[in-house]
């Protein structure tokens, strides 16, 4: 797909979303910037091996209730 409008049509069709020609033209005008921004999210080489999630480690403790 060489034209952003073609890409927009395919994506909308796959999602089952109707759009007018004016809406498609508006989305196609901004698509290259959005595509570059999404690609940049995955292009961080320094974070390749970093664990991106915080971890919760539950440790059981026994409470002495009879004291």
mmCIF file as Biopython writes it, N, C-alpha, C and O atoms, coordinates in Angstrom:
data_model
#
loop_
_atom_site.group_PDB
_atom_site.id
_atom_site.type_symbol
_atom_site.label_atom_id
_atom_site.label_alt_id
_atom_site.label_comp_id
_atom_site.label_asym_id
_atom_site.label_entity_id
_atom_site.label_seq_id
_atom_site.pdbx_PDB_ins_code
_atom_site.Cartn_x
_atom_site.Cartn_y
_atom_site.Cartn_z
_atom_site.occupancy
_atom_site.B_iso_or_equiv
_atom_site.auth_seq_id
_atom_site.auth_asym_id
_atom_site.pdbx_PDB_model_num
ATOM 1   N N  . UNK A ? 1  ? 0.838   -1.170  0.000  1.0 0.0 1  A 1 
ATOM 2   C CA . UNK A ? 1  ? 0.000   0.000   0.000  1.0 0.0 1  A 1 
ATOM 3   C C  . UNK A ? 1  ? 0.885   1.234   0.000  1.0 0.0 1  A 1 
ATOM 4   O O  . UNK A ? 1  ? 1.653   1.467   0.933  1.0 0.0 1  A 1 
ATOM 5   N N  . UNK A ? 2  ? 0.767   1.998   -1.033 1.0 0.0 2  A 1 
ATOM 6   C CA . UNK A ? 2  ? 1.638   3.158   -1.147 1.0 0.0 2  A 1 
ATOM 7   C C  . UNK A ? 2  ? 0.980   4.445   -0.659 1.0 0.0 2  A 1 
ATOM 8   O O  . UNK A ? 2  ? 1.664   5.359   -0.196 1.0 0.0 2  A 1 
ATOM 9   N N  . UNK A ? 3  ? -0.307  4.515   -0.760 1.0 0.0 3  A 1 
ATOM 10  C CA . UNK A ? 3  ? -1.008  5.732   -0.371 1.0 0.0 3  A 1 
ATOM 11  C C  . UNK A ? 3  ? -1.609  5.589   1.022  1.0 0.0 3  A 1 
ATOM 12  O O  . UNK A ? 3  ? -2.179  4.546   1.344  1.0 0.0 3  A 1 
ATOM 13  N N  . UNK A ? 4  ? -1.488  6.628   1.855  1.0 0.0 4  A 1 
ATOM 14  C CA . UNK A ? 4  ? -2.117  6.546   3.177  1.0 0.0 4  A 1 
ATOM 15  C C  . UNK A ? 4  ? -3.626  6.315   3.119  1.0 0.0 4  A 1 
ATOM 16  O O  . UNK A ? 4  ? -4.183  5.645   3.988  1.0 0.0 4  A 1 
ATOM 17  N N  . UNK A ? 5  ? -4.287  6.864   2.102  1.0 0.0 5  A 1 
ATOM 18  C CA . UNK A ? 5  ? -5.739  6.668   2.007  1.0 0.0 5  A 1 
ATOM 19  C C  . UNK A ? 5  ? -6.083  5.200   1.766  1.0 0.0 5  A 1 
ATOM 20  O O  . UNK A ? 5  ? -7.101  4.714   2.259  1.0 0.0 5  A 1 
ATOM 21  N N  . UNK A ? 6  ? -5.242  4.488   1.010  1.0 0.0 6  A 1 
ATOM 22  C CA . UNK A ? 6  ? -5.465  3.058   0.808  1.0 0.0 6  A 1 
ATOM 23  C C  . UNK A ? 6  ? -5.311  2.304   2.125  1.0 0.0 6  A 1 
ATOM 24  O O  . UNK A ? 6  ? -6.098  1.408   2.429  1.0 0.0 6  A 1 
ATOM 25  N N  . UNK A ? 7  ? -4.304  2.666   2.898  1.0 0.0 7  A 1 
ATOM 26  C CA . UNK A ? 7  ? -4.079  2.034   4.192  1.0 0.0 7  A 1 
ATOM 27  C C  . UNK A ? 7  ? -5.252  2.295   5.124  1.0 0.0 7  A 1 
ATOM 28  O O  . UNK A ? 7  ? -5.720  1.386   5.809  1.0 0.0 7  A 1 
ATOM 29  N N  . UNK A ? 8  ? -5.725  3.533   5.150  1.0 0.0 8  A 1 
ATOM 30  C CA . UNK A ? 8  ? -6.855  3.896   6.002  1.0 0.0 8  A 1 
ATOM 31  C C  . UNK A ? 8  ? -8.091  3.099   5.616  1.0 0.0 8  A 1 
ATOM 32  O O  . UNK A ? 8  ? -8.810  2.611   6.488  1.0 0.0 8  A 1 
ATOM 33  N N  . UNK A ? 9  ? -8.344  2.963   4.337  1.0 0.0 9  A 1 
ATOM 34  C CA . UNK A ? 9  ? -9.513  2.194   3.871  1.0 0.0 9  A 1 
ATOM 35  C C  . UNK A ? 9  ? -9.427  0.743   4.333  1.0 0.0 9  A 1 
ATOM 36  O O  . UNK A ? 9  ? -10.413 0.174   4.801  1.0 0.0 9  A 1 
ATOM 37  N N  . UNK A ? 10 ? -8.243  0.151   4.199  1.0 0.0 10 A 1 
ATOM 38  C CA . UNK A ? 10 ? -8.063  -1.252  4.605  1.0 0.0 10 A 1 
ATOM 39  C C  . UNK A ? 10 ? -8.260  -1.397  6.109  1.0 0.0 10 A 1 
ATOM 40  O O  . UNK A ? 10 ? -8.929  -2.328  6.555  1.0 0.0 10 A 1 
ATOM 41  N N  . UNK A ? 11 ? -7.686  -0.491  6.894  1.0 0.0 11 A 1 
ATOM 42  C CA . UNK A ? 11 ? -7.812  -0.570  8.342  1.0 0.0 11 A 1 
ATOM 43  C C  . UNK A ? 11 ? -9.263  -0.381  8.797  1.0 0.0 11 A 1 
ATOM 44  O O  . UNK A ? 11 ? -9.742  -1.101  9.673  1.0 0.0 11 A 1 
ATOM 45  N N  . UNK A ? 12 ? -9.943  0.574   8.207  1.0 0.0 12 A 1 
ATOM 46  C CA . UNK A ? 12 ? -11.350 0.797   8.559  1.0 0.0 12 A 1 
ATOM 47  C C  . UNK A ? 12 ? -12.221 -0.388  8.148  1.0 0.0 12 A 1 
ATOM 48  O O  . UNK A ? 12 ? -13.129 -0.790  8.877  1.0 0.0 12 A 1 
ATOM 49  N N  . UNK A ? 13 ? -11.935 -0.934  6.983  1.0 0.0 13 A 1 
ATOM 50  C CA . UNK A ? 13 ? -12.702 -2.089  6.519  1.0 0.0 13 A 1 
ATOM 51  C C  . UNK A ? 13 ? -12.474 -3.284  7.444  1.0 0.0 13 A 1 
ATOM 52  O O  . UNK A ? 13 ? -13.423 -3.997  7.773  1.0 0.0 13 A 1 
ATOM 53  N N  . UNK A ? 14 ? -11.229 -3.511  7.868  1.0 0.0 14 A 1 
ATOM 54  C CA . UNK A ? 14 ? -10.920 -4.621  8.767  1.0 0.0 14 A 1 
ATOM 55  C C  . UNK A ? 14 ? -11.594 -4.442  10.122 1.0 0.0 14 A 1 
ATOM 56  O O  . UNK A ? 14 ? -11.996 -5.421  10.751 1.0 0.0 14 A 1 
ATOM 57  N N  . UNK A ? 15 ? -11.718 -3.206  10.567 1.0 0.0 15 A 1 
ATOM 58  C CA . UNK A ? 15 ? -12.366 -2.926  11.848 1.0 0.0 15 A 1 
ATOM 59  C C  . UNK A ? 15 ? -13.883 -2.873  11.727 1.0 0.0 15 A 1 
ATOM 60  O O  . UNK A ? 15 ? -14.583 -2.837  12.739 1.0 0.0 15 A 1 
ATOM 61  N N  . UNK A ? 16 ? -14.398 -2.867  10.498 1.0 0.0 16 A 1 
ATOM 62  C CA . UNK A ? 16 ? -15.839 -2.790  10.284 1.0 0.0 16 A 1 
ATOM 63  C C  . UNK A ? 16 ? -16.410 -1.414  10.567 1.0 0.0 16 A 1 
ATOM 64  O O  . UNK A ? 16 ? -17.571 -1.288  10.958 1.0 0.0 16 A 1 
ATOM 65  N N  . UNK A ? 17 ? -15.594 -0.376  10.370 1.0 0.0 17 A 1 
ATOM 66  C CA . UNK A ? 17 ? -16.027 0.990   10.649 1.0 0.0 17 A 1 
ATOM 67  C C  . UNK A ? 17 ? -16.343 1.723   9.354  1.0 0.0 17 A 1 
ATOM 68  O O  . UNK A ? 17 ? -15.518 1.744   8.441  1.0 0.0 17 A 1 
ATOM 69  N N  . UNK A ? 18 ? -17.522 2.325   9.260  1.0 0.0 18 A 1 
ATOM 70  C CA . UNK A ? 18 ? -17.859 3.099   8.068  1.0 0.0 18 A 1 
ATOM 71  C C  . UNK A ? 18 ? -17.190 4.472   8.135  1.0 0.0 18 A 1 
ATOM 72  O O  . UNK A ? 18 ? -16.964 5.007   9.220  1.0 0.0 18 A 1 
ATOM 73  N N  . UNK A ? 19 ? -16.876 5.032   6.974  1.0 0.0 19 A 1 
ATOM 74  C CA . UNK A ? 19 ? -16.284 6.370   6.921  1.0 0.0 19 A 1 
ATOM 75  C C  . UNK A ? 19 ? -16.605 7.005   5.582  1.0 0.0 19 A 1 
ATOM 76  O O  . UNK A ? 19 ? -16.658 6.333   4.552  1.0 0.0 19 A 1 
ATOM 77  N N  . UNK A ? 20 ? -16.818 8.301   5.615  1.0 0.0 20 A 1 
ATOM 78  C CA . UNK A ? 20 ? -17.054 9.039   4.380  1.0 0.0 20 A 1 
ATOM 79  C C  . UNK A ? 20 ? -15.707 9.364   3.731  1.0 0.0 20 A 1 
ATOM 80  O O  . UNK A ? 20 ? -14.655 9.179   4.343  1.0 0.0 20 A 1 
ATOM 81  N N  . UNK A ? 21 ? -15.748 9.838   2.518  1.0 0.0 21 A 1 
ATOM 82  C CA . UNK A ? 21 ? -14.512 10.217  1.824  1.0 0.0 21 A 1 
ATOM 83  C C  . UNK A ? 21 ? -13.802 11.360  2.550  1.0 0.0 21 A 1 
ATOM 84  O O  . UNK A ? 21 ? -12.572 11.399  2.589  1.0 0.0 21 A 1 
ATOM 85  N N  . UNK A ? 22 ? -14.565 12.283  3.120  1.0 0.0 22 A 1 
ATOM 86  C CA . UNK A ? 22 ? -13.960 13.389  3.864  1.0 0.0 22 A 1 
ATOM 87  C C  . UNK A ? 22 ? -13.241 12.874  5.113  1.0 0.0 22 A 1 
ATOM 88  O O  . UNK A ? 22 ? -12.157 13.351  5.449  1.0 0.0 22 A 1 
ATOM 89  N N  . UNK A ? 23 ? -13.837 11.914  5.788  1.0 0.0 23 A 1 
ATOM 90  C CA . UNK A ? 23 ? -13.202 11.332  6.970  1.0 0.0 23 A 1 
ATOM 91  C C  . UNK A ? 23 ? -11.934 10.571  6.593  1.0 0.0 23 A 1 
ATOM 92  O O  . UNK A ? 23 ? -10.918 10.657  7.284  1.0 0.0 23 A 1 
ATOM 93  N N  . UNK A ? 24 ? -12.003 9.840   5.511  1.0 0.0 24 A 1 
ATOM 94  C CA . UNK A ? 24 ? -10.828 9.100   5.042  1.0 0.0 24 A 1 
ATOM 95  C C  . UNK A ? 24 ? -9.711  10.062  4.664  1.0 0.0 24 A 1 
ATOM 96  O O  . UNK A ? 24 ? -8.544  9.818   4.972  1.0 0.0 24 A 1 
ATOM 97  N N  . UNK A ? 25 ? -10.065 11.148  4.000  1.0 0.0 25 A 1 
ATOM 98  C CA . UNK A ? 25 ? -9.046  12.143  3.629  1.0 0.0 25 A 1 
ATOM 99  C C  . UNK A ? 25 ? -8.412  12.776  4.867  1.0 0.0 25 A 1 
ATOM 100 O O  . UNK A ? 25 ? -7.203  13.003  4.897  1.0 0.0 25 A 1 
ATOM 101 N N  . UNK A ? 26 ? -9.215  13.058  5.875  1.0 0.0 26 A 1 
ATOM 102 C CA . UNK A ? 26 ? -8.683  13.630  7.111  1.0 0.0 26 A 1 
ATOM 103 C C  . UNK A ? 26 ? -7.765  12.673  7.837  1.0 0.0 26 A 1 
ATOM 104 O O  . UNK A ? 26 ? -6.704  13.067  8.321  1.0 0.0 26 A 1 
ATOM 105 N N  . UNK A ? 27 ? -8.169  11.416  7.914  1.0 0.0 27 A 1 
ATOM 106 C CA . UNK A ? 27 ? -7.324  10.407  8.558  1.0 0.0 27 A 1 
ATOM 107 C C  . UNK A ? 27 ? -6.046  10.163  7.764  1.0 0.0 27 A 1 
ATOM 108 O O  . UNK A ? 27 ? -4.976  9.986   8.347  1.0 0.0 27 A 1 
ATOM 109 N N  . UNK A ? 28 ? -6.151  10.154  6.449  1.0 0.0 28 A 1 
ATOM 110 C CA . UNK A ? 28 ? -4.982  9.925   5.602  1.0 0.0 28 A 1 
ATOM 111 C C  . UNK A ? 28 ? -3.974  11.061  5.716  1.0 0.0 28 A 1 
ATOM 112 O O  . UNK A ? 28 ? -2.771  10.839  5.579  1.0 0.0 28 A 1 
ATOM 113 N N  . UNK A ? 29 ? -4.451  12.264  5.962  1.0 0.0 29 A 1 
ATOM 114 C CA . UNK A ? 29 ? -3.548  13.406  6.092  1.0 0.0 29 A 1 
ATOM 115 C C  . UNK A ? 29 ? -2.688  13.302  7.344  1.0 0.0 29 A 1 
ATOM 116 O O  . UNK A ? 29 ? -1.547  13.764  7.348  1.0 0.0 29 A 1 
ATOM 117 N N  . UNK A ? 30 ? -3.221  12.700  8.410  1.0 0.0 30 A 1 
ATOM 118 C CA . UNK A ? 30 ? -2.472  12.595  9.663  1.0 0.0 30 A 1 
ATOM 119 C C  . UNK A ? 30 ? -1.850  11.221  9.892  1.0 0.0 30 A 1 
ATOM 120 O O  . UNK A ? 30 ? -1.086  11.040  10.840 1.0 0.0 30 A 1 
ATOM 121 N N  . UNK A ? 31 ? -2.166  10.260  9.043  1.0 0.0 31 A 1 
ATOM 122 C CA . UNK A ? 31 ? -1.676  8.895   9.235  1.0 0.0 31 A 1 
ATOM 123 C C  . UNK A ? 31 ? -0.154  8.789   9.299  1.0 0.0 31 A 1 
ATOM 124 O O  . UNK A ? 31 ? 0.348   8.100   10.187 1.0 0.0 31 A 1 
ATOM 125 N N  . UNK A ? 32 ? 0.605   9.427   8.419  1.0 0.0 32 A 1 
ATOM 126 C CA . UNK A ? 32 ? 2.066   9.263   8.490  1.0 0.0 32 A 1 
ATOM 127 C C  . UNK A ? 32 ? 2.664   9.692   9.836  1.0 0.0 32 A 1 
ATOM 128 O O  . UNK A ? 32 ? 3.591   9.049   10.328 1.0 0.0 32 A 1 
ATOM 129 N N  . UNK A ? 33 ? 2.156   10.748  10.423 1.0 0.0 33 A 1 
ATOM 130 C CA . UNK A ? 33 ? 2.661   11.186  11.722 1.0 0.0 33 A 1 
ATOM 131 C C  . UNK A ? 33 ? 2.307   10.178  12.816 1.0 0.0 33 A 1 
ATOM 132 O O  . UNK A ? 33 ? 3.146   9.853   13.656 1.0 0.0 33 A 1 
ATOM 133 N N  . UNK A ? 34 ? 1.070   9.685   12.808 1.0 0.0 34 A 1 
ATOM 134 C CA . UNK A ? 34 ? 0.678   8.682   13.799 1.0 0.0 34 A 1 
ATOM 135 C C  . UNK A ? 34 ? 1.466   7.394   13.633 1.0 0.0 34 A 1 
ATOM 136 O O  . UNK A ? 34 ? 1.870   6.780   14.621 1.0 0.0 34 A 1 
ATOM 137 N N  . UNK A ? 35 ? 1.690   6.979   12.382 1.0 0.0 35 A 1 
ATOM 138 C CA . UNK A ? 35 ? 2.447   5.756   12.132 1.0 0.0 35 A 1 
ATOM 139 C C  . UNK A ? 35 ? 3.868   5.896   12.647 1.0 0.0 35 A 1 
ATOM 140 O O  . UNK A ? 35 ? 4.401   4.967   13.254 1.0 0.0 35 A 1 
ATOM 141 N N  . UNK A ? 36 ? 4.488   7.042   12.413 1.0 0.0 36 A 1 
ATOM 142 C CA . UNK A ? 36 ? 5.848   7.283   12.901 1.0 0.0 36 A 1 
ATOM 143 C C  . UNK A ? 36 ? 5.881   7.288   14.428 1.0 0.0 36 A 1 
ATOM 144 O O  . UNK A ? 36 ? 6.826   6.770   15.022 1.0 0.0 36 A 1 
ATOM 145 N N  . UNK A ? 37 ? 4.875   7.858   15.064 1.0 0.0 37 A 1 
ATOM 146 C CA . UNK A ? 37 ? 4.833   7.901   16.521 1.0 0.0 37 A 1 
ATOM 147 C C  . UNK A ? 37 ? 4.678   6.503   17.112 1.0 0.0 37 A 1 
ATOM 148 O O  . UNK A ? 37 ? 5.319   6.179   18.112 1.0 0.0 37 A 1 
ATOM 149 N N  . UNK A ? 38 ? 3.842   5.680   16.508 1.0 0.0 38 A 1 
ATOM 150 C CA . UNK A ? 38 ? 3.675   4.305   16.990 1.0 0.0 38 A 1 
ATOM 151 C C  . UNK A ? 38 ? 4.951   3.507   16.771 1.0 0.0 38 A 1 
ATOM 152 O O  . UNK A ? 38 ? 5.357   2.745   17.648 1.0 0.0 38 A 1 
ATOM 153 N N  . UNK A ? 39 ? 5.583   3.668   15.628 1.0 0.0 39 A 1 
ATOM 154 C CA . UNK A ? 39 ? 6.842   2.970   15.373 1.0 0.0 39 A 1 
ATOM 155 C C  . UNK A ? 39 ? 7.920   3.391   16.368 1.0 0.0 39 A 1 
ATOM 156 O O  . UNK A ? 39 ? 8.748   2.572   16.767 1.0 0.0 39 A 1 
ATOM 157 N N  . UNK A ? 40 ? 7.917   4.646   16.765 1.0 0.0 40 A 1 
ATOM 158 C CA . UNK A ? 40 ? 8.919   5.138   17.716 1.0 0.0 40 A 1 
ATOM 159 C C  . UNK A ? 40 ? 8.749   4.496   19.090 1.0 0.0 40 A 1 
ATOM 160 O O  . UNK A ? 40 ? 9.720   4.385   19.838 1.0 0.0 40 A 1 
ATOM 161 N N  . UNK A ? 41 ? 7.547   4.078   19.430 1.0 0.0 41 A 1 
ATOM 162 C CA . UNK A ? 41 ? 7.333   3.410   20.709 1.0 0.0 41 A 1 
ATOM 163 C C  . UNK A ? 41 ? 8.112   2.107   20.806 1.0 0.0 41 A 1 
ATOM 164 O O  . UNK A ? 41 ? 8.507   1.699   21.899 1.0 0.0 41 A 1 
ATOM 165 N N  . UNK A ? 42 ? 8.332   1.459   19.688 1.0 0.0 42 A 1 
ATOM 166 C CA . UNK A ? 42 ? 9.011   0.167   19.669 1.0 0.0 42 A 1 
ATOM 167 C C  . UNK A ? 42 ? 10.469  0.278   19.234 1.0 0.0 42 A 1 
ATOM 168 O O  . UNK A ? 42 ? 11.138  -0.740  19.053 1.0 0.0 42 A 1 
ATOM 169 N N  . UNK A ? 43 ? 10.960  1.480   19.067 1.0 0.0 43 A 1 
ATOM 170 C CA . UNK A ? 43 ? 12.320  1.673   18.564 1.0 0.0 43 A 1 
ATOM 171 C C  . UNK A ? 43 ? 13.249  2.240   19.632 1.0 0.0 43 A 1 
ATOM 172 O O  . UNK A ? 43 ? 14.065  3.117   19.346 1.0 0.0 43 A 1 
ATOM 173 N N  . UNK A ? 44 ? 13.130  1.747   20.848 1.0 0.0 44 A 1 
ATOM 174 C CA . UNK A ? 44 ? 13.981  2.210   21.938 1.0 0.0 44 A 1 
ATOM 175 C C  . UNK A ? 44 ? 14.993  1.103   22.222 1.0 0.0 44 A 1 
ATOM 176 O O  . UNK A ? 44 ? 14.695  0.177   22.975 1.0 0.0 44 A 1 
ATOM 177 N N  . UNK A ? 45 ? 16.195  1.187   21.625 1.0 0.0 45 A 1 
ATOM 178 C CA . UNK A ? 45 ? 17.144  0.093   21.781 1.0 0.0 45 A 1 
ATOM 179 C C  . UNK A ? 45 ? 17.608  -0.100  23.218 1.0 0.0 45 A 1 
ATOM 180 O O  . UNK A ? 45 ? 17.917  -1.225  23.612 1.0 0.0 45 A 1 
ATOM 181 N N  . UNK A ? 46 ? 17.666  0.958   24.005 1.0 0.0 46 A 1 
ATOM 182 C CA . UNK A ? 46 ? 18.151  0.832   25.380 1.0 0.0 46 A 1 
ATOM 183 C C  . UNK A ? 46 ? 17.186  0.032   26.248 1.0 0.0 46 A 1 
ATOM 184 O O  . UNK A ? 46 ? 17.596  -0.532  27.263 1.0 0.0 46 A 1 
ATOM 185 N N  . UNK A ? 47 ? 15.937  -0.026  25.874 1.0 0.0 47 A 1 
ATOM 186 C CA . UNK A ? 47 ? 14.945  -0.728  26.675 1.0 0.0 47 A 1 
ATOM 187 C C  . UNK A ? 47 ? 14.690  -2.146  26.181 1.0 0.0 47 A 1 
ATOM 188 O O  . UNK A ? 47 ? 13.721  -2.779  26.600 1.0 0.0 47 A 1 
ATOM 189 N N  . UNK A ? 48 ? 15.521  -2.641  25.320 1.0 0.0 48 A 1 
ATOM 190 C CA . UNK A ? 48 ? 15.272  -3.946  24.728 1.0 0.0 48 A 1 
ATOM 191 C C  . UNK A ? 48 ? 15.231  -5.062  25.769 1.0 0.0 48 A 1 
ATOM 192 O O  . UNK A ? 48 ? 14.369  -5.938  25.701 1.0 0.0 48 A 1 
ATOM 193 N N  . UNK A ? 49 ? 16.142  -5.038  26.718 1.0 0.0 49 A 1 
ATOM 194 C CA . UNK A ? 49 ? 16.210  -6.112  27.696 1.0 0.0 49 A 1 
ATOM 195 C C  . UNK A ? 49 ? 15.753  -5.680  29.085 1.0 0.0 49 A 1 
ATOM 196 O O  . UNK A ? 49 ? 15.951  -6.408  30.058 1.0 0.0 49 A 1 
ATOM 197 N N  . UNK A ? 50 ? 15.160  -4.531  29.182 1.0 0.0 50 A 1 
ATOM 198 C CA . UNK A ? 50 ? 14.689  -4.042  30.468 1.0 0.0 50 A 1 
ATOM 199 C C  . UNK A ? 50 ? 13.315  -4.621  30.757 1.0 0.0 50 A 1 
ATOM 200 O O  . UNK A ? 50 ? 12.487  -4.762  29.857 1.0 0.0 50 A 1 
ATOM 201 N N  . UNK A ? 51 ? 13.084  -4.950  32.003 1.0 0.0 51 A 1 
ATOM 202 C CA . UNK A ? 51 ? 11.780  -5.446  32.412 1.0 0.0 51 A 1 
ATOM 203 C C  . UNK A ? 51 ? 10.849  -4.248  32.560 1.0 0.0 51 A 1 
ATOM 204 O O  . UNK A ? 51 ? 11.045  -3.449  33.476 1.0 0.0 51 A 1 
ATOM 205 N N  . UNK A ? 52 ? 9.843   -4.089  31.697 1.0 0.0 52 A 1 
ATOM 206 C CA . UNK A ? 52 ? 9.030   -2.880  31.711 1.0 0.0 52 A 1 
ATOM 207 C C  . UNK A ? 52 ? 7.951   -2.850  32.790 1.0 0.0 52 A 1 
ATOM 208 O O  . UNK A ? 52 ? 7.302   -1.822  32.980 1.0 0.0 52 A 1 
ATOM 209 N N  . UNK A ? 53 ? 7.754   -3.949  33.489 1.0 0.0 53 A 1 
ATOM 210 C CA . UNK A ? 53 ? 6.657   -3.991  34.451 1.0 0.0 53 A 1 
ATOM 211 C C  . UNK A ? 53 ? 7.192   -4.030  35.879 1.0 0.0 53 A 1 
ATOM 212 O O  . UNK A ? 53 ? 8.227   -4.635  36.159 1.0 0.0 53 A 1 
ATOM 213 N N  . UNK A ? 54 ? 6.475   -3.382  36.758 1.0 0.0 54 A 1 
ATOM 214 C CA . UNK A ? 54 ? 6.788   -3.502  38.172 1.0 0.0 54 A 1 
ATOM 215 C C  . UNK A ? 54 ? 6.281   -4.848  38.652 1.0 0.0 54 A 1 
ATOM 216 O O  . UNK A ? 54 ? 5.264   -5.352  38.176 1.0 0.0 54 A 1 
ATOM 217 N N  . UNK A ? 55 ? 6.981   -5.403  39.572 1.0 0.0 55 A 1 
ATOM 218 C CA . UNK A ? 55 ? 6.605   -6.727  40.084 1.0 0.0 55 A 1 
ATOM 219 C C  . UNK A ? 55 ? 6.139   -6.627  41.527 1.0 0.0 55 A 1 
ATOM 220 O O  . UNK A ? 55 ? 6.703   -5.879  42.326 1.0 0.0 55 A 1 
ATOM 221 N N  . UNK A ? 56 ? 5.117   -7.378  41.846 1.0 0.0 56 A 1 
ATOM 222 C CA . UNK A ? 56 ? 4.631   -7.480  43.207 1.0 0.0 56 A 1 
ATOM 223 C C  . UNK A ? 56 ? 4.970   -8.866  43.703 1.0 0.0 56 A 1 
ATOM 224 O O  . UNK A ? 56 ? 4.556   -9.861  43.109 1.0 0.0 56 A 1 
ATOM 225 N N  . UNK A ? 57 ? 5.716   -8.938  44.783 1.0 0.0 57 A 1 
ATOM 226 C CA . UNK A ? 57 ? 6.087   -10.225 45.367 1.0 0.0 57 A 1 
ATOM 227 C C  . UNK A ? 57 ? 5.368   -10.359 46.711 1.0 0.0 57 A 1 
ATOM 228 O O  . UNK A ? 57 ? 5.659   -9.633  47.662 1.0 0.0 57 A 1 
ATOM 229 N N  . UNK A ? 58 ? 4.449   -11.277 46.768 1.0 0.0 58 A 1 
ATOM 230 C CA . UNK A ? 58 ? 3.705   -11.501 48.003 1.0 0.0 58 A 1 
ATOM 231 C C  . UNK A ? 58 ? 4.475   -12.484 48.866 1.0 0.0 58 A 1 
ATOM 232 O O  . UNK A ? 58 ? 4.902   -13.538 48.393 1.0 0.0 58 A 1 
ATOM 233 N N  . UNK A ? 59 ? 4.650   -12.137 50.123 1.0 0.0 59 A 1 
ATOM 234 C CA . UNK A ? 59 ? 5.320   -13.014 51.076 1.0 0.0 59 A 1 
ATOM 235 C C  . UNK A ? 59 ? 4.349   -13.274 52.219 1.0 0.0 59 A 1 
ATOM 236 O O  . UNK A ? 59 ? 3.791   -12.346 52.805 1.0 0.0 59 A 1 
ATOM 237 N N  . UNK A ? 60 ? 4.161   -14.537 52.519 1.0 0.0 60 A 1 
ATOM 238 C CA . UNK A ? 60 ? 3.259   -14.897 53.596 1.0 0.0 60 A 1 
ATOM 239 C C  . UNK A ? 60 ? 3.954   -14.678 54.934 1.0 0.0 60 A 1 
ATOM 240 O O  . UNK A ? 60 ? 5.114   -15.046 55.117 1.0 0.0 60 A 1 
ATOM 241 N N  . UNK A ? 61 ? 3.221   -14.073 55.863 1.0 0.0 61 A 1 
ATOM 242 C CA . UNK A ? 61 ? 3.723   -13.911 57.216 1.0 0.0 61 A 1 
ATOM 243 C C  . UNK A ? 61 ? 2.712   -14.528 58.171 1.0 0.0 61 A 1 
ATOM 244 O O  . UNK A ? 61 ? 1.500   -14.411 57.994 1.0 0.0 61 A 1 
ATOM 245 N N  . UNK A ? 62 ? 3.236   -15.168 59.157 1.0 0.0 62 A 1 
ATOM 246 C CA . UNK A ? 62 ? 2.372   -15.778 60.146 1.0 0.0 62 A 1 
ATOM 247 C C  . UNK A ? 62 ? 2.265   -14.816 61.331 1.0 0.0 62 A 1 
ATOM 248 O O  . UNK A ? 62 ? 3.271   -14.410 61.912 1.0 0.0 62 A 1 
ATOM 249 N N  . UNK A ? 63 ? 1.062   -14.472 61.664 1.0 0.0 63 A 1 
ATOM 250 C CA . UNK A ? 63 ? 0.831   -13.601 62.808 1.0 0.0 63 A 1 
ATOM 251 C C  . UNK A ? 63 ? 0.550   -14.451 64.041 1.0 0.0 63 A 1 
ATOM 252 O O  . UNK A ? 63 ? -0.239  -15.394 63.983 1.0 0.0 63 A 1 
ATOM 253 N N  . UNK A ? 64 ? 1.171   -14.128 65.117 1.0 0.0 64 A 1 
ATOM 254 C CA . UNK A ? 64 ? 0.964   -14.859 66.368 1.0 0.0 64 A 1 
ATOM 255 C C  . UNK A ? 64 ? -0.209  -14.215 67.099 1.0 0.0 64 A 1 
ATOM 256 O O  . UNK A ? 64 ? -0.036  -13.218 67.799 1.0 0.0 64 A 1 
ATOM 257 N N  . UNK A ? 65 ? -1.396  -14.781 66.939 1.0 0.0 65 A 1 
ATOM 258 C CA . UNK A ? 65 ? -2.612  -14.181 67.487 1.0 0.0 65 A 1 
ATOM 259 C C  . UNK A ? 65 ? -2.839  -14.524 68.969 1.0 0.0 65 A 1 
ATOM 260 O O  . UNK A ? 65 ? -3.596  -13.840 69.657 1.0 0.0 65 A 1 
ATOM 261 N N  . UNK A ? 66 ? -2.202  -15.554 69.437 1.0 0.0 66 A 1 
ATOM 262 C CA . UNK A ? 66 ? -2.496  -15.992 70.800 1.0 0.0 66 A 1 
ATOM 263 C C  . UNK A ? 66 ? -1.604  -15.333 71.859 1.0 0.0 66 A 1 
ATOM 264 O O  . UNK A ? 66 ? -1.653  -15.754 73.015 1.0 0.0 66 A 1 
ATOM 265 N N  . UNK A ? 67 ? -0.833  -14.372 71.542 1.0 0.0 67 A 1 
ATOM 266 C CA . UNK A ? 67 ? 0.037   -13.704 72.518 1.0 0.0 67 A 1 
ATOM 267 C C  . UNK A ? 67 ? -0.660  -12.607 73.218 1.0 0.0 67 A 1 
ATOM 268 O O  . UNK A ? 67 ? -0.068  -11.945 74.071 1.0 0.0 67 A 1 
#
